[in-house]
């Protein structure tokens, strides 16, 4: 304990204290370096945040090196600041190379800016998602079918980049699919990873369309490796299904102008005491959110059951 105490005492009290302070301020180069340090440490995260931090810190250490060489004339201060400047310069070059290596085609860049960047997804994570679809954008010509009712297997998940898709069931129009919406989110959500199924609707291109497609098995392997990407897609798919449900709800009306309410999928909100209760169809009880409601039940039957 005595040796440790003497060490700290010698470290603190061995050097003479400053009795007189310099009256004149340091040169402008020193103050410029300090300002660059303050502004540099305000940088954010991500690739561009790192470029911001390393560029300003590097300039700060460079100014400190010049200050040490010209004003202080201290070789050790100059050496350390120049070494730190070199480290920041190397880091800046490395991050710049990474940014250039994580570059995408125009359509993928627009997709990232519109859908993934607002959610705070980094370019490195988005790159994994793009590589999972082989960085390919598929073209679907006008009036060509993406899926046919009762025939096309559910083996992929697709996201529309441009164009418009018409969804029909038994020849009857249900809703449209617009850019930045999934083509087959209800089908994807209705199956477990080990299950197989076929489309219960027909998806037809109303215009020339471009979409990104992830193969089902390959995407599940990506989810297994990166749980964050799995949670991300769960949120995106859930939000997409909700939008499709509300699109259906805007179109579905029952007799006398009453509207079907998707918040109670087994009942219609109508007050018709004289109408005998009718059991809802099995299409409403279970299945894809795209299915057309078939049955009508009045409010009195709902009150009795509840």
Residue, then its C-alpha position, 0 to 999 in steps of 0.5 A: x500500500x505504501x509503494x502504491x501511495x508513493x507512486x500516485x503521490x509522485x505522479x501527482x506532486x512530483x511535477x511543479x504546479x503552474x504558478x504563472x499562466x501565459x497571458x497570450x492565447x495560442x495561435x489560430x491553428x490550435x483553436x481551429x483544431x479544437x473546433x474540428x474536434x468538437x464538431x467531429x464528435x457530433x457525428x452520427x452512426x452508419x457509413x456516412x456518419x463514420x465518414x463525417x467523424x473520421x474526416x473532421x477528426x483527421x483534419x483536427x489532428x492534422x491542424x494539431x500536428x501543424x501547431x506542434x511543429x510551428x508553435x510548440x516545436x515539440x517532436x513528441x506532440x507532433x508525432x502523436x498527432x500525425x499518427x492519429x491523423x494517419x489512422x483517421x485517414x486510413x479509416x476514412x479510405x476504408x469506410x469510403x471503399x465499403x460505401x462504394x462496395x455497398x452500391x445497388x442498381x437504381x431500382x434497389x436504391x429507390x426501394x431502400x430510400x422509400x421503404x427501408x431507410x425510413x425504418x433505420x435499416x443500414x446499407x449492410x443489412x439491406x445488402x443481405x436482403x438484396x443478395x437473398x433475391x440475387x439482386x434481380x428485379x423481375x419484369x411482368x408484362x401487361x395482362x400477364x398473370x403473376x399467379x392463377x387461382x387454384x394453380x400457382x404454388x406459393x413458393x416465394x414472397x414478392x414486392x412490387x417496385x413499379x406498376x399496378x397489379x389487379x387481384x381477382x377471385x372467381x373473376x370478381x375484382x377485389x383490390x389493387x396492389x400498388x408499388x411498395x406493397x407485397x404481392x402475396x403477403x396474405x398467402x405467405x402469412x397463411x402458411x407455416x414454413x413447412x407447409x405448402x399451398x396454392x393461390x386462392x386469387x388471381x394476380x394480373x398485371x394492369x400495366x408493365x410491372x417490375x417486382x422483387x422476388x425472394x424464394x421461400x426456402x432461401x428467405x427462411x434461411x436468411x431469417x434463421x441467420x438474422x433474427x432482426x431481418x425476420x422481425x423486420x419482414x414480420x412488421x412489413x408483412x403485417x402492415x401490408x396485410x392490414x392495408x389490404x384488409x382496409x382496401x377490401x373494407x372500403x369496397x364491401x357493403x351489405x344491403x341498404x348501404x351498410x358497410x362490413x367491418x373487418x374488426x369483427x370479421x364474423x359479423x356485419x354491423x347492421x340493425x335489421x331486427x326483421x332479418x333472420x340470422x344467417x350463419x357466416x360462410x366458412x370463407x370468413x371464419x378462416x382463410x386468406x384476408x383477400x377472400x370475399x365475405x359471403x354471410x350476413x348476421x345482424x346485431x341481435x344475433x351478435x348480442x345473443x352470442x356475446 
